[in-house]
């Protein structure tokens, strides 16, 4: 699973061909022992949990990079490697 961005200890990943379980565009987030799957483009939780502070950071990042995330989703869902996306600064 390629990591497409990393900021403030938060890892953002996107699986290639990962369309079976959640059936819609999504990203995987890891922060310490926490794991969460968030939908693109709205950032809704599909599975797991994340501390409130980190969730707000990730949702702000999704808002800033919605178009890039959707482009990466198109690549990943067709089996290609997604591009890196700038971290939240």
CNS distance restraints for C-alpha pairs under 8 A (distance, minus, plus):
assign (resid   1 and name CA) (resid  13 and name CA) 6.30 0.50 0.50
assign (resid   1 and name CA) (resid  14 and name CA) 6.09 0.50 0.50
assign (resid   1 and name CA) (resid  15 and name CA) 4.85 0.50 0.50
assign (resid   1 and name CA) (resid  16 and name CA) 7.09 0.50 0.50
assign (resid   2 and name CA) (resid  13 and name CA) 5.61 0.50 0.50
assign (resid   2 and name CA) (resid  14 and name CA) 6.08 0.50 0.50
assign (resid   2 and name CA) (resid  15 and name CA) 6.68 0.50 0.50
assign (resid   2 and name CA) (resid  81 and name CA) 7.46 0.50 0.50
assign (resid   2 and name CA) (resid  82 and name CA) 7.52 0.50 0.50
assign (resid   3 and name CA) (resid  11 and name CA) 6.63 0.50 0.50
assign (resid   3 and name CA) (resid  12 and name CA) 5.62 0.50 0.50
assign (resid   3 and name CA) (resid  13 and name CA) 4.21 0.50 0.50
assign (resid   3 and name CA) (resid  14 and name CA) 6.72 0.50 0.50
assign (resid   3 and name CA) (resid  84 and name CA) 7.53 0.50 0.50
assign (resid   4 and name CA) (resid  11 and name CA) 7.97 0.50 0.50
assign (resid   4 and name CA) (resid  12 and name CA) 5.76 0.50 0.50
assign (resid   4 and name CA) (resid  13 and name CA) 5.36 0.50 0.50
assign (resid   4 and name CA) (resid  14 and name CA) 6.90 0.50 0.50
assign (resid   4 and name CA) (resid  82 and name CA) 7.06 0.50 0.50
assign (resid   4 and name CA) (resid  83 and name CA) 6.42 0.50 0.50
assign (resid   4 and name CA) (resid  84 and name CA) 4.36 0.50 0.50
assign (resid   4 and name CA) (resid  85 and name CA) 5.73 0.50 0.50
assign (resid   5 and name CA) (resid  11 and name CA) 6.23 0.50 0.50
assign (resid   5 and name CA) (resid  12 and name CA) 5.16 0.50 0.50
assign (resid   5 and name CA) (resid  13 and name CA) 7.11 0.50 0.50
assign (resid   5 and name CA) (resid  84 and name CA) 5.99 0.50 0.50
assign (resid   5 and name CA) (resid  85 and name CA) 5.49 0.50 0.50
assign (resid   5 and name CA) (resid  86 and name CA) 6.39 0.50 0.50
assign (resid   5 and name CA) (resid  87 and name CA) 5.65 0.50 0.50
assign (resid   6 and name CA) (resid  10 and name CA) 5.52 0.50 0.50
assign (resid   6 and name CA) (resid  11 and name CA) 4.66 0.50 0.50
assign (resid   6 and name CA) (resid  12 and name CA) 6.06 0.50 0.50
assign (resid   6 and name CA) (resid  87 and name CA) 5.84 0.50 0.50
assign (resid   7 and name CA) (resid  11 and name CA) 6.89 0.50 0.50
assign (resid   7 and name CA) (resid  87 and name CA) 5.44 0.50 0.50
assign (resid   7 and name CA) (resid  88 and name CA) 6.08 0.50 0.50
assign (resid   7 and name CA) (resid  89 and name CA) 7.78 0.50 0.50
assign (resid   9 and name CA) (resid  31 and name CA) 6.23 0.50 0.50
assign (resid   9 and name CA) (resid  32 and name CA) 7.65 0.50 0.50
assign (resid  10 and name CA) (resid  29 and name CA) 6.88 0.50 0.50
assign (resid  10 and name CA) (resid  30 and name CA) 5.86 0.50 0.50
assign (resid  10 and name CA) (resid  31 and name CA) 4.87 0.50 0.50
assign (resid  10 and name CA) (resid  32 and name CA) 7.96 0.50 0.50
assign (resid  10 and name CA) (resid  54 and name CA) 7.62 0.50 0.50
assign (resid  11 and name CA) (resid  29 and name CA) 5.65 0.50 0.50
assign (resid  11 and name CA) (resid  30 and name CA) 5.13 0.50 0.50
assign (resid  11 and name CA) (resid  31 and name CA) 6.47 0.50 0.50
assign (resid  12 and name CA) (resid  27 and name CA) 6.77 0.50 0.50
assign (resid  12 and name CA) (resid  28 and name CA) 5.84 0.50 0.50
assign (resid  12 and name CA) (resid  29 and name CA) 4.78 0.50 0.50
assign (resid  12 and name CA) (resid  30 and name CA) 6.72 0.50 0.50
assign (resid  13 and name CA) (resid  27 and name CA) 5.93 0.50 0.50
assign (resid  13 and name CA) (resid  28 and name CA) 5.08 0.50 0.50
assign (resid  13 and name CA) (resid  29 and name CA) 6.37 0.50 0.50
assign (resid  14 and name CA) (resid  26 and name CA) 7.47 0.50 0.50
assign (resid  14 and name CA) (resid  27 and name CA) 5.20 0.50 0.50
assign (resid  14 and name CA) (resid  28 and name CA) 6.05 0.50 0.50
assign (resid  14 and name CA) (resid  73 and name CA) 7.60 0.50 0.50
assign (resid  14 and name CA) (resid  76 and name CA) 7.17 0.50 0.50
assign (resid  14 and name CA) (resid  82 and name CA) 7.47 0.50 0.50
assign (resid  15 and name CA) (resid  27 and name CA) 7.89 0.50 0.50
assign (resid  15 and name CA) (resid  76 and name CA) 6.52 0.50 0.50
assign (resid  16 and name CA) (resid  75 and name CA) 7.87 0.50 0.50
assign (resid  16 and name CA) (resid  76 and name CA) 4.21 0.50 0.50
assign (resid  16 and name CA) (resid  77 and name CA) 5.67 0.50 0.50
assign (resid  16 and name CA) (resid  78 and name CA) 7.29 0.50 0.50
assign (resid  16 and name CA) (resid  79 and name CA) 5.13 0.50 0.50
assign (resid  16 and name CA) (resid  80 and name CA) 6.57 0.50 0.50
assign (resid  16 and name CA) (resid  81 and name CA) 6.78 0.50 0.50
assign (resid  16 and name CA) (resid  82 and name CA) 7.96 0.50 0.50
assign (resid  17 and name CA) (resid  76 and name CA) 5.85 0.50 0.50
assign (resid  17 and name CA) (resid  77 and name CA) 4.45 0.50 0.50
assign (resid  17 and name CA) (resid  78 and name CA) 6.21 0.50 0.50
assign (resid  17 and name CA) (resid  79 and name CA) 5.32 0.50 0.50
assign (resid  18 and name CA) (resid  76 and name CA) 7.65 0.50 0.50
assign (resid  18 and name CA) (resid  77 and name CA) 6.41 0.50 0.50
assign (resid  19 and name CA) (resid  23 and name CA) 4.98 0.50 0.50
assign (resid  19 and name CA) (resid  24 and name CA) 6.55 0.50 0.50
assign (resid  19 and name CA) (resid  25 and name CA) 7.67 0.50 0.50
assign (resid  19 and name CA) (resid  77 and name CA) 6.66 0.50 0.50
assign (resid  22 and name CA) (resid  26 and name CA) 7.76 0.50 0.50
assign (resid  22 and name CA) (resid  46 and name CA) 7.53 0.50 0.50
assign (resid  24 and name CA) (resid  39 and name CA) 7.16 0.50 0.50
assign (resid  24 and name CA) (resid  40 and name CA) 7.89 0.50 0.50
assign (resid  25 and name CA) (resid  39 and name CA) 5.85 0.50 0.50
assign (resid  25 and name CA) (resid  40 and name CA) 5.26 0.50 0.50
assign (resid  25 and name CA) (resid  41 and name CA) 7.64 0.50 0.50
assign (resid  25 and name CA) (resid  70 and name CA) 7.41 0.50 0.50
assign (resid  25 and name CA) (resid  73 and name CA) 6.22 0.50 0.50
assign (resid  26 and name CA) (resid  37 and name CA) 6.63 0.50 0.50
assign (resid  26 and name CA) (resid  38 and name CA) 5.40 0.50 0.50
assign (resid  26 and name CA) (resid  39 and name CA) 4.13 0.50 0.50
assign (resid  26 and name CA) (resid  40 and name CA) 5.03 0.50 0.50
assign (resid  26 and name CA) (resid  73 and name CA) 7.63 0.50 0.50
assign (resid  27 and name CA) (resid  37 and name CA) 5.70 0.50 0.50
assign (resid  27 and name CA) (resid  38 and name CA) 5.45 0.50 0.50
assign (resid  27 and name CA) (resid  39 and name CA) 6.47 0.50 0.50
assign (resid  27 and name CA) (resid  40 and name CA) 7.15 0.50 0.50
assign (resid  28 and name CA) (resid  35 and name CA) 7.30 0.50 0.50
assign (resid  28 and name CA) (resid  36 and name CA) 6.00 0.50 0.50
assign (resid  28 and name CA) (resid  37 and name CA) 4.62 0.50 0.50
assign (resid  28 and name CA) (resid  38 and name CA) 6.56 0.50 0.50
assign (resid  29 and name CA) (resid  35 and name CA) 5.64 0.50 0.50
assign (resid  29 and name CA) (resid  36 and name CA) 5.24 0.50 0.50
assign (resid  29 and name CA) (resid  37 and name CA) 6.16 0.50 0.50
assign (resid  29 and name CA) (resid  38 and name CA) 7.62 0.50 0.50
assign (resid  30 and name CA) (resid  34 and name CA) 5.75 0.50 0.50
assign (resid  30 and name CA) (resid  35 and name CA) 4.66 0.50 0.50
assign (resid  30 and name CA) (resid  36 and name CA) 6.72 0.50 0.50
assign (resid  31 and name CA) (resid  35 and name CA) 6.54 0.50 0.50
assign (resid  31 and name CA) (resid  50 and name CA) 7.40 0.50 0.50
assign (resid  34 and name CA) (resid  48 and name CA) 7.65 0.50 0.50
assign (resid  34 and name CA) (resid  49 and name CA) 6.41 0.50 0.50
assign (resid  34 and name CA) (resid  50 and name CA) 5.71 0.50 0.50
assign (resid  34 and name CA) (resid  51 and name CA) 7.95 0.50 0.50
assign (resid  35 and name CA) (resid  48 and name CA) 5.72 0.50 0.50
assign (resid  35 and name CA) (resid  49 and name CA) 6.11 0.50 0.50
assign (resid  35 and name CA) (resid  50 and name CA) 6.60 0.50 0.50
assign (resid  36 and name CA) (resid  45 and name CA) 6.99 0.50 0.50
assign (resid  36 and name CA) (resid  46 and name CA) 7.53 0.50 0.50
assign (resid  36 and name CA) (resid  47 and name CA) 5.60 0.50 0.50
assign (resid  36 and name CA) (resid  48 and name CA) 4.22 0.50 0.50
assign (resid  36 and name CA) (resid  49 and name CA) 5.03 0.50 0.50
assign (resid  36 and name CA) (resid  50 and name CA) 6.27 0.50 0.50
assign (resid  37 and name CA) (resid  45 and name CA) 5.99 0.50 0.50
assign (resid  37 and name CA) (resid  46 and name CA) 5.40 0.50 0.50
assign (resid  37 and name CA) (resid  47 and name CA) 5.15 0.50 0.50
assign (resid  37 and name CA) (resid  48 and name CA) 6.39 0.50 0.50
assign (resid  38 and name CA) (resid  43 and name CA) 5.14 0.50 0.50
assign (resid  38 and name CA) (resid  44 and name CA) 5.36 0.50 0.50
assign (resid  38 and name CA) (resid  45 and name CA) 4.66 0.50 0.50
assign (resid  38 and name CA) (resid  46 and name CA) 5.55 0.50 0.50
assign (resid  38 and name CA) (resid  47 and name CA) 7.35 0.50 0.50
assign (resid  39 and name CA) (resid  43 and name CA) 4.95 0.50 0.50
assign (resid  39 and name CA) (resid  44 and name CA) 5.31 0.50 0.50
assign (resid  39 and name CA) (resid  45 and name CA) 6.55 0.50 0.50
assign (resid  39 and name CA) (resid  46 and name CA) 6.56 0.50 0.50
assign (resid  40 and name CA) (resid  44 and name CA) 7.77 0.50 0.50
assign (resid  40 and name CA) (resid  62 and name CA) 7.58 0.50 0.50
assign (resid  40 and name CA) (resid  66 and name CA) 7.19 0.50 0.50
assign (resid  40 and name CA) (resid  69 and name CA) 7.21 0.50 0.50
assign (resid  40 and name CA) (resid  70 and name CA) 7.10 0.50 0.50
assign (resid  41 and name CA) (resid  62 and name CA) 7.14 0.50 0.50
assign (resid  41 and name CA) (resid  63 and name CA) 7.70 0.50 0.50
assign (resid  41 and name CA) (resid  66 and name CA) 5.82 0.50 0.50
assign (resid  41 and name CA) (resid  69 and name CA) 7.86 0.50 0.50
assign (resid  41 and name CA) (resid  70 and name CA) 7.40 0.50 0.50
assign (resid  42 and name CA) (resid  62 and name CA) 7.73 0.50 0.50
assign (resid  42 and name CA) (resid  63 and name CA) 7.79 0.50 0.50
assign (resid  43 and name CA) (resid  59 and name CA) 5.74 0.50 0.50
assign (resid  43 and name CA) (resid  62 and name CA) 6.72 0.50 0.50
assign (resid  45 and name CA) (resid  49 and name CA) 7.60 0.50 0.50
assign (resid  50 and name CA) (resid  54 and name CA) 6.55 0.50 0.50
assign (resid  50 and name CA) (resid  55 and name CA) 5.81 0.50 0.50
assign (resid  51 and name CA) (resid  55 and name CA) 6.09 0.50 0.50
assign (resid  52 and name CA) (resid  56 and name CA) 6.24 0.50 0.50
assign (resid  53 and name CA) (resid  57 and name CA) 6.49 0.50 0.50
assign (resid  54 and name CA) (resid  58 and name CA) 6.19 0.50 0.50
assign (resid  55 and name CA) (resid  59 and name CA) 6.08 0.50 0.50
assign (resid  56 and name CA) (resid  60 and name CA) 6.12 0.50 0.50
assign (resid  57 and name CA) (resid  61 and name CA) 6.22 0.50 0.50
assign (resid  57 and name CA) (resid  88 and name CA) 7.74 0.50 0.50
assign (resid  58 and name CA) (resid  62 and name CA) 6.14 0.50 0.50
assign (resid  59 and name CA) (resid  63 and name CA) 6.22 0.50 0.50
assign (resid  60 and name CA) (resid  64 and name CA) 6.38 0.50 0.50
assign (resid  61 and name CA) (resid  65 and name CA) 6.16 0.50 0.50
assign (resid  61 and name CA) (resid  87 and name CA) 7.60 0.50 0.50
assign (resid  61 and name CA) (resid  88 and name CA) 5.84 0.50 0.50
assign (resid  62 and name CA) (resid  66 and name CA) 5.41 0.50 0.50
assign (resid  62 and name CA) (resid  69 and name CA) 7.61 0.50 0.50
assign (resid  65 and name CA) (resid  69 and name CA) 6.06 0.50 0.50
assign (resid  65 and name CA) (resid  85 and name CA) 7.69 0.50 0.50
assign (resid  66 and name CA) (resid  70 and name CA) 6.23 0.50 0.50
assign (resid  67 and name CA) (resid  71 and name CA) 6.23 0.50 0.50
assign (resid  68 and name CA) (resid  72 and name CA) 6.13 0.50 0.50
assign (resid  68 and name CA) (resid  85 and name CA) 7.12 0.50 0.50
assign (resid  69 and name CA) (resid  73 and name CA) 6.03 0.50 0.50
assign (resid  69 and name CA) (resid  85 and name CA) 7.95 0.50 0.50
assign (resid  70 and name CA) (resid  74 and name CA) 6.28 0.50 0.50
assign (resid  71 and name CA) (resid  75 and name CA) 6.51 0.50 0.50
assign (resid  72 and name CA) (resid  76 and name CA) 6.06 0.50 0.50
assign (resid  72 and name CA) (resid  82 and name CA) 4.78 0.50 0.50
assign (resid  72 and name CA) (resid  83 and name CA) 6.28 0.50 0.50
assign (resid  73 and name CA) (resid  77 and name CA) 5.83 0.50 0.50
assign (resid  73 and name CA) (resid  82 and name CA) 7.23 0.50 0.50
assign (resid  74 and name CA) (resid  78 and name CA) 6.38 0.50 0.50
assign (resid  75 and name CA) (resid  79 and name CA) 6.48 0.50 0.50
assign (resid  75 and name CA) (resid  80 and name CA) 4.97 0.50 0.50
assign (resid  75 and name CA) (resid  81 and name CA) 6.42 0.50 0.50
assign (resid  75 and name CA) (resid  82 and name CA) 5.74 0.50 0.50
assign (resid  76 and name CA) (resid  80 and name CA) 5.00 0.50 0.50
assign (resid  76 and name CA) (resid  81 and name CA) 5.77 0.50 0.50
assign (resid  76 and name CA) (resid  82 and name CA) 5.65 0.50 0.50
